[in-house]
Amino acid sequence: MSKQYETVIGLEVHVELATKTKIFCGCSTEFGGAPNSHTCPVCTGMPGSLPVLNKQVVEYALAVGLALHCSINQYCKFDRKNYFYPDNPQNYQISQLYLPICHDGWVEIETGAGKKKVGIHEIHMEEDAGKLIHDEWEDCSLVDYNRSGVPLIEIVSEPDMRSADEVIAYLEKLRLIIQYLGASDCKLQEGSMRADVNLSVREAGTKEMGTRTEMKNLNSFKAIARAVEGERNRQIELLEEGKKVIQETRRWDDNKEASHAMRSKEDAQDYRYFPDPDLVPVVISDEWIARVKAQQPELQAEKMERYQREYQLPEYDAGILTASKHLADVFEETVKLCGRPKEVSNWLMTDAMRLLKEHEKEPEDLSFSPENLAKLIGLVEDHVINRTVARNIFEAIFAENVDPKQYVEEKGLKVVSDEGALRQVIQEILDKNPQSVADYKAGKQKAMGFVVGQTMRAMKGKADPAVVNQLVKGILEAEI
């Protein structure tokens, strides 16, 4: 009988904070600037330059810590982590080892297996390093220091996760909380949320931890899930063959769906941490904590409950709408403008979600304005356009944020409700299709549906379906 194995997983999640300037200087944190254009003597490690802490970094770290039920170290300090690497201009990174700002928290996750709490070991503030660009043509590496000094929080979990499903549920919950707080946009593709996976396996039922590896280079939830499964299988295979798992850092290659060793961690590098002599300790008063607590926005669970209570939305609708902060914002702004919560919910949950899936986009990528969605809903409500036309217009709003009122005028899409004109079209269709009249007389109701469909086609979808149905029925009844 083959052995059963248990996977033990802990995560180190780095989150770039949404400050306008870096953690210790006034340089911009904006993503995508020309290389080395967002730099100064402080973030490029020039001798004699002195760091000054950005207060907003502390506020965001406190907000995240409180939302994750952490205890706060009201006296915390920064330390220097010394290592030599081209993307690290000072030859040390300013971080927090001995007294991190937050510790001992938890977050509740839910998977198919049910609910569980994942412990948060600590959250600390630190600065990001620069970025190396490897030029294969010139056979050299270039350094961009724009990211150097961008503020990070590192959220270190306890080794409480046991599967890829739990890892993804944990990351999604973290991302949602941090986005709701406005502390970061958490865009994995831009590197503003990055996860390192520490994973080991052990025989089921044993308490002793196996040898763990750390996996880096994970920039999507799908890649993280594949990496967890891949590394679990690799370690089990080694143990089954009687070999040892080596403690090391591994790099995941998502294209090959395999990892390879980067460096051994058997002899952990001595970073020679010591308190940063240029930065004073951070003293966090009870009043400061109380103020940050009072400013905490409504998080997903509270928003879901309010949507059901205030807008009478079903729990399912409320869950979908609040699963993205941006989607919830679009929903609420549109409801303010048109006062039709269920109608707004239907447009977002059906048409918007369908188009997002077709274009392989996330709800955060929605770029149309609530004003234009509210106008579209108004046009349908006032019978200026019908729903078929409205769906086509919504696609244009989704793609280019068009003004639906202007679009209707320019394209001539208003509903034709002139009964005289409609009667004329219906009569022409009946004259061309005498069999339909005969079928209706014979009691075949489908014949009426055929005539309605032909009329709508002839009117290019611009007729009011209710009016067309009424007129077709009246004309056919008169023929009997």
N, C-alpha and C positions, 0 to 999 in steps of 0.2 A: 504493500500500500504506500503510495507516494505521500510525502510530507505536505502539510498545509502551511502556508506562509501568510504572515500579516505584514502589511506595509505601514511604515511609520513615517509621517511627513510633517515637516515644519517649513514655514515660508519666511523669507526676508523680503519685504515689499518696500521698494523705494518710490516715493511719491514727490514729484516736483510741485512746489507750492505756487499758488497763483498770484504771487507778489509782482508788482511792476518792476521792481529793482532787485538786485542780488542780495544775498544774505549779509555780506559785510562791506558792500560798496554801493554806489548809486548807478551802476551800469544796468542797462535794460536786460530783462529776462525773455524778451520776445523770441519766439521760435523762428528760425529760418533766415536770420540776417546774414549778410556777406561774412565770410570767415574772418574772425578776429576784429570785427567792427564793434562788438559790444564788450570792450575790454578797457581796463585802466591799470595803473600801477599795483592796486590792491589785488585784483583777481588774476593778474599775471605774475604775482609773487615777487615784485620788485623790492630790493633791499630798502629798508627804512619806511615802507608803506605800512599803515596801521589799519586793522579791521575795526569797523563800528557795526554793532549788531542791529539788524532791521527788526523793529518791534513787531511788525505784522507777522513775521515768521513765528514768533512766540505765541501770538494770538491764534494763528491757524493750528499750531501744534497743540495748544490747550484745547481748542474746539474739537479737534479730532480725538484727543485723549478722553475728554469728557463724554463724547458720543459713544466711545468704546468702553465706557465704564471703568476707566483707569484711575488709579491713585496718582496724585500729582506730587512730584518732588518740588516743594516750594522754595528750596535752595538748590539750584542746579548749576553745573559748570561745563565749560567747553574744554576739550582735551585735544592735543595734537597726536595724530596717528602718522608716524613717520615711515614713508616708503619712497623709493626712487622709481619714477616712471615718467615717460615724456609728457603724458597728459596731466601731470600733477606739478604745476609750475613752482610751488614753494618747496617741493620735496617733502611736504606733509599735508595731510587733510585735517581740517578742523572738524571735529565730531564730538560725541559725548559717550564716554565709556563708563566712568565711575558713577556719575550722577545724572542719568538721563531724565528728561522732563516728565515722562509718564511711565508707569509700570503697573503690572498686575491688573490687566483689564480682561474683557471677554467680548465676543460677538456671537450671536446665535445664528446658525445657518439651518437651512432646510433642504433635504434631498429626498429622493424616493424612499430612502431608508428611515426618514423621519427627521425630527429636530435634534440638534445637539449644540453645545457651547464649545467654541474654540477659544482657548486662553491666549491673551496677548501678554507676552513676557515683558516687553518694553517698547516705547516709542522714543527715538532720540532725533535731535536736529543735527544736520550736518551740511557741508557744502558739497556740490557736485564737482567732479573732475572735468577736464576738457575732453575733446573727442579726437581720436586718431583716424585719419583718412589714409587708407593704404592705396598708393598709386602703382598699379601693376605694370603700367607702361614704362614708367621711369624707375621702377623697382626701388621705391622709397616710401616713407610714411610722412604725412604732413599733419600738423597739429592745429586744431581750431579751438581757441580758448573761450569762445562765446559762452559755452555751457559751464565753464569753470566759475565756481562761486554761485551758481544757481541754487537756491535753497531747497533742501530735501528734508523730508522726515523719513526715517526708516522704521517700519512697523515689523517687529519680530514676534512671530507667533510661538506658542508652545508646540511641541511635536504631537498635536492632538488629532491630525487628519489621517485618514486611513485609505483614501481612494482618490482618484482623479475627480470624481463627482463632488466630493467634499472640498477639494482644493478650488475648483471652479466656483462652487457656491460661496465659499469664503471670499474669494477675490471679487466676485460680483457684488457681494454684500458690502465689502470695504469700499469698492468703487462708488456704489450708490450713495453711501453715507457721506463720503468725502465730496462727491459732486453736489449733493444737497447742501452741504455746509459752505460750498463755494471755495473750498480750500485748494482745489485743483480740478483741471478738466479730465484728468486720468485717461489721457489718450495713449493707449499702448503703442500705436503705430508711430507716435512722435516721441516716445520715450518718457512721457511724463508720469507713467506708472510702469514699473519694472519689477519682476519677481524672480528671485533666486530660490530654487527648490532644494531643500535638504531632505534626502530620502534614504531610508534603510529598510531592510526586511529582516524578519526574525520568524522563527517557528511559532505557529499559533499556540497561544497559551503560555508562552515564556514571557518573563518580565524584563530580562536583560536586553538592552538595545543592541541592534546589529551595527556594523560599520557603515557610516553614512557617507554619501557623496553629495556634492553641491553642483547643481546644474545652472548654467548661465545662458544668456543669449535667447531669452524667451520673450517674444514680443506680440503674442496673441494668445487668447484663451485656448484656441484649438491646439496651438503649438505646445502650450503648457500641459494640456490633457494628454497629448501624444507622448510628450517627454516623460511624464509620470509613468505611463503604461510601459514605455520602452525601457526605462531605467529599472523599473520593478522586475520586468522579465529578464533583463540582463543580469541583475544580481542573483535572482533565483537560479538561473542557468549556471552561474559560477558555483553557487553553493551545492547544487545537485551534482556538479562534476568534482566536488571535493576541493575546490579552489577557494582562495580568500578574496573578499571584496577589499579593494585598496581605498583608503580614505584619500579622496582627491577632488579637485574641481574639474568638472567636465563641461564641454560646450555642446549644446544641442544643435544639430543640423536638421532643420525641418524638411528640407528638400529630400535628404537621404533617409529621413525618419530614423536617425541614429545619433548617438553622442560619441565624442572622442575626448580622451584625457587632455587637459590643458596643463595642469601642474599638480604635483603631489602635495597633500596637506598633512602627511605623516608627521613631519616636524613643523608644527605651526609657526609661521613667520613671526618673529618678534618685532612688533611695531613700535616698541619703546614709547608707549603712551606716557604723556605727562600733561599736567594742566597747562592750558594756553596762557602764557604770561601777558599777552596783549589784550585779553578780554576779561572783564570783571565778572564775578558770578551773577547769575540771574536770580533775583529774589521776587517770588510771586506771592502777592498778598492775598488774603481771603477775599478782599473786595474785588481784586482783579478776576479771580476765579468766578465769583458771583456774577460779575458783569458779563463775562464771556458766556456763562450758563444762561443768563437772561436774554442774550442776543442769539442763542441757538435757534435756527429756523425750524419750521415744521419738517420732520423727517418722514420717510415713506409710510411707515405704519400709521402715523397720525393723519397724514394726508388721505390715505385709503379710507380710514374710518370717517373722515369729514366728507369725502366725496359721496359715500353711501348715505350719510345722514343729510347733508345739505342739498345734494343734487339728485337724491334717490337713484343713484346708479347701482347696478348689480355689483356684487363683490368682484366678479371676474373682470368687468370693465374697469373698475377702480384699480385693480391689480395691474392690468396692462398699462393703463395711463400713467401710473406712478412709478413704473419700473424704469422710467427714464426721466430725470429731472427736466430736461429740455422739452420732452413731450408733455409733461404735466404743466409746464409754463405756457406752452402754446395752447393747451386745453383751457387753462384758467383765463388767459387773456382773451381768447375767442368768446368764451362764455360771458365775460364782462361786456363785450361789445354787442352780442346778439341775444343773450339771455335764454339760449336753448341748449342746456347741458347734454341731453340725450342725443340730440341731433349732431352736436359737435363731436361727442364720443363716437357716434357711428361713422362719421367721415374719417376720423383719425384711426379708428380700430380696423376699418375695412379697407377703404381706398388708400389711405396713407401707408398702412402696414403692407398692403399688397405691392405698392410701388417701391417701397423700401426694399422688399424682398427681391423684386424683379431687378432692381439696380444694384443689389448687394451693398446696401447702405445701412447705417445704424440710425436709430431715432435722433441721435445728436446731430445728424447731418441734415435734418429738415431745415430748409432755408426760407420757406415762404412765410409771409407775415400773417399774424392772426387777423388783421384787418381784412385781408383778401379772402380768407376762409369765411369770416363773418358776412362779408358782402355776398359771397356765393350762396350761403344758407338763406340770406334775405331774398335773393333773386328767385330761389325755388319756392320759398314761402309765399311770395307775392305773385306766383304763377307767371313770372316774366320768362322763365325757362322751365323745362321739365327736367326730371331726374336723369334721363338718358344724356341730354345735352350737358347737364351739370357735371356728370362724371367725366365727360371729355374735357370740359373746361378745367376741372380739378387737376387733370394730368398736366395741363399747361401751367397752372398755378404751382404745382409740385416742381416742375422742371425750371420755370423761369420767373415765378412769383408775379404773374401777370395780374393786372387789375381786372377782375371778372366783368365789371360794368362796361369798361372800355372794350374789352374783348368781345362781349355780346353785340355791342353796337357795330364794331368794325367788321365782324364776321356775319352779321345779320342772323343771329341765333334766337331771336325772341320767339316765344310760342305764338303760333298762328291760332287764334281762337275765333276768327271770323267764320260764323256758322255757314254763311252763304258759300264762301270759298271752299270750306271743307265738304259741304254737301255735294258740290260740283265734282270734287275729286272722288268722293265715295261712289257717286253715280257712274262716273267713267269706269271705275274698277268693277262695279257690278255688271255694267254693259259688256265688259271684256270677259267676265267670268260668270256666264249664266248658270253654269253647273253649281256654283256656290249658292245661288239663290234657290235652285232646285233642292240642294242638299239641306238647306236651312228649313225649307218648307216640309222636307221629309223628317224633320226633327233632329237633324245632326247639328248640334251646337258648335262643333269644331269649325263649321263653315264660317261662323261669325268671327271667330278668332283669325281665320285666314284673311278675311276682308279687312279687319282692323290692322293686321300686320302689313298688308299691302298699302293701306292708307298711310301708315306711319312711314313706310319706306318712301312712298311718293312725296311725302312732306319733309323728307330727310330728317326725321326725328323731331321736327320743330312743332308738331301739333301736340295739344294737351291730350294724353291718352284717355282721360276720363270723359272729355267732350267727344272724342272720336268714338269711344265705346257706346256712348249714349246715342249719338247720331246714327251709327251703323245699325244698332238695334232697332231704332225708330223706323229707319228706311226699310229694313228687312221685314219688320212686323207689318208695315203698310203693304208690302208685296203679297202677304198671305191672304 
